[in-house]
């Protein structure tokens, strides 16, 4: 079970998540590292401030559920699971290899702590709705968290799940949207008119917050608000994040969905983090 940490400690956890992800990327020479660096603060807040779980028993019935709808973010979640002690750090060297428990796209059958298999986008929130309904019917007070991408807001199945959650008053459901404004074809905001985000969710009956997803103070406050609301509404936290956050020379790169990292740059990125480790 987690114990809420100070924001200074959360910064160190986020730093470690970024470093684990870079080390995995270095193994294969590729990976969705831009997303992993960008969402590290969200994952640190999730696993070391908000979630209840047992690292030694990932299937413990009393846990909060954390669903990764975006399967290609698996490198980010593996990094968080390593930092949380659910996966051993020495498995980093197996990332993406045959028989690894850390395939490049997340698969629940392979990885302890990976609750669902992500692949075709837009299905995670629907699964989370079903899980939240099931937990309510069992009388559980556990929460279901669903981390999804801004690109998934263009999927009709997402909005069907949004409506279902409001209809069934799933106050135990917290959706986290990683809004980095990047998808395979370019900026998400140029693909479909999804903004303004929060008013759309509110119109569908959700309690909505929109924050800077790389600001730990804002993240802690938003997660606390979502958990402690005295309402039967489902909750969403829209996290505006920056791709490659924490490694300036990658942040400045002109790229979108899949960031190009040259062979020598993996070590350079890790060295930069090591030189800027939070106190």
N, C-alpha and C positions, 0 to 999 in steps of 0.2 A: 504494500500500500504506500502511495506517495505521501510525502509531507510537503506542504507549500514552502517554497524557498524564497529568500530575498531576491530582489531583481538583480543584485550583483551576482548571486549564485546562478540565476537563470542565464545571465550573459555568458558565464563560463560554460554552462551546458550547451547553449546555442553555438558557442565557439567550437566545442568538441564535436557537435553534430556536423558542423561544416567541415571540420578536419577529417572526420571519419568518411564523409561523402567524397572528399577530394582523394583520399587514399584509395577508395574503391574505384573512382574514375581512373586513377593512374594505373590500376591493375589492367583494365581493358583498353585504356587509351580513349575512352568515350563514355558517355552516360549523360543523363539529363541533369547536368551539374548546375545549370543556371537556375532551374526550379529548386533543386536541393538547397543551394545557398540562400535563395530567396525565402524559402519557407522554414528555415531552421529556427527562427524565433518563435514561429507558431508552434512547431513541434516541441521546442523546449518548454514553452508555457503549458502545452497539453500534458506532456509526460511528467513534468516536474513541478507543476502547480495545480493542475485541475483533475487529472485522471486518478481513479482508484484502481490499483491492480497489484498483483503479486508477481514479481519478476521470476520467481522459481516455479510458478504455476500459471502459465499464460491463459489456461482455459478455466481458471477459477470462476465459479458461477457468480460470485459477488463482485466481479470486476465491472467497471465501465467499459463499454465497447468503443473501439476506435476503428472506423471503417475508412480505408483508403480507396475512394472511388477512382482516382487517377492512377492506373496501374503503372504508368511510366515514371511516376514519382517514387517508385519502390526504393531507389538508391537513397532517397531522403528518409524514408521510414526505417530502412535497415539501420541507417546511422543513428536514428533515435532509439531503436530497439537495442542496439549495441550499448549506447550510452546508458540506457535504463537497466542493463544487465540481463536482458531477455535473450539476446544473442551474444556469443563470445566474440571479443575483439579479434581474436586470431583468425576468424573466418573471413575477415576482410580480403585476404589474399585469394579467396575462392570466388569472389564476386563474378557472376556471369559465366562461370565455367560449368562444364558438364558435371552433373550430380551435386552441384552447389545447392545449399539451402537459401541462396540469395540470387535467384534468376533476375534478369534485367527487367522483366515485368512481374509485378507482384502476384504470387499464387498462394492461396491459403493452404493448399495441401503440402506445400514445401517448407513453410517458414513459421516457426513459433511466433505468435504475436501478430501475424498477418491474418486479419479476421475474414477478409473476402478476397476473391480473385478479381483484379481489375484488368480490363482489356478494352473492349468497346465502351466508349465513354457515355455517361448519362444514365447509368444503372445503379450507381452506388447509393444515391439518396432513396431510391425505391426500396432497396434492400434494408437500408437503415430504418425506413418507415415500418417495414414488417417486423424488424427486431424490436423497435420501440413499442409497437403494439403488443408483441409477445411478452415483453418484460412487464408492461402494465397489467396484462391479464394474469401474470404470475404473482402480482403484488410486489414486484421488485422496485426499489427506489434508485436503481442504477440509471445512468445516463447513456445515451448512444450519441457518439460524435461521428459526423461524416465530413471528411475533408474532400472537397471537390474543386475543380478548376473553373475559371471564368468561361472557358470554351464550352463547358457542359451546360451553361445557361442557354445555349442555343438548341438544346435537345428537348423535344416535346415531352419525353419521359420524365425529365427533371421537373417540369411544371405540373405534370400529373401527380408526382410524388409530393410536391409542395401543397397542392390542393388537398390531397389525402391526409397529410399530416395535420393541416388545420381542421379538417372535417372531424378527425378522430381525437382532437385536442391533445396532441402528443407533446406535452410539456417536458417530457424526458428526452427530447430530441434536440440536439444542437448541431446545426450545419455550419461548417467553416468553409468559406469561399476564398480560395487563393486567387486574388485578382492581380495578376502581373501583366495583364493586357498583351499577352503573347500566346499565339497558337500556331499550328503548322503553316497556315496560309498568311500569317502576318498578325497585326494587332487585332485583338478580340473585338475592340470597339469599332473596328472597320468592317468586321464580318457581319455583325448583327447589331441592331440598336438595343442594347441591353441596359444602358444607363438612362436615368439614374437608378441605381440598384436598390437601395434601401426602400424607397417608396413602392417599388414593385412588390417586394416581399411583404411589406406592410399591407398592401392592397389585397394580398392573398391570405391575410390573417395571421402573419408571423410577427413576432417581436424582432426588429431588425436593428443592428448596430453596424456602422461602417467606420473603420479605423485604419490607422497606419499599421500594417502588419509587421513592420520591422521595429516597432516601438514597444519595448517590453512593458513599460508602464501602462500603455493603452491596452495591450493584450491582457494583462492581468486583470485590469478593471473590467474589460469586456467579458472575459470568461467568468469572473465573479458575478457580474450582473446576470449573465445568462443562466447560471446555476441557481441563483437566489431569487429569481422573479416570482412574485406571488400572482401568477396568472396561468391559465391552462393553454397558453399559446406555445407552439414550437418556436425555437429561437434560431436566428442566423447571425453570424458574425462575418461581415465582408471585410477581408483583410487585403488592403492595397499593399503589395509587396514589390520589391525591386529585384529583377533577375540578377543573379550572381552577387547578391548583397554580401559585403564583407571582404571581397577581393577586388579592389578598385580597377585594376587593369582589365579584368573580365567584365566588370560593370559597364565600362565604357565601350565595350565591343559592340559593333553594329551587327546585331544578330537577332533572331527571334526564337523559335521553338527549341532548336538544338544548337547549342553554343559550340563553336569550333575551338578546341583547345589543342595547341601544338604539343608534341611530346615533352619538350623541355619546360613547358609552362605548368605542368602539374606540380613539379617540384618547386617551381617559383611561387605558385599559389600557396602551397603548404608552408613554405618559408615565410611568406608574408604573414600568414596567420600566426605562425610561431613567434614572429617579432611583435605581434599585436595581441597577445593573449591577455584577456581581462585579468585584472589583479585579483 
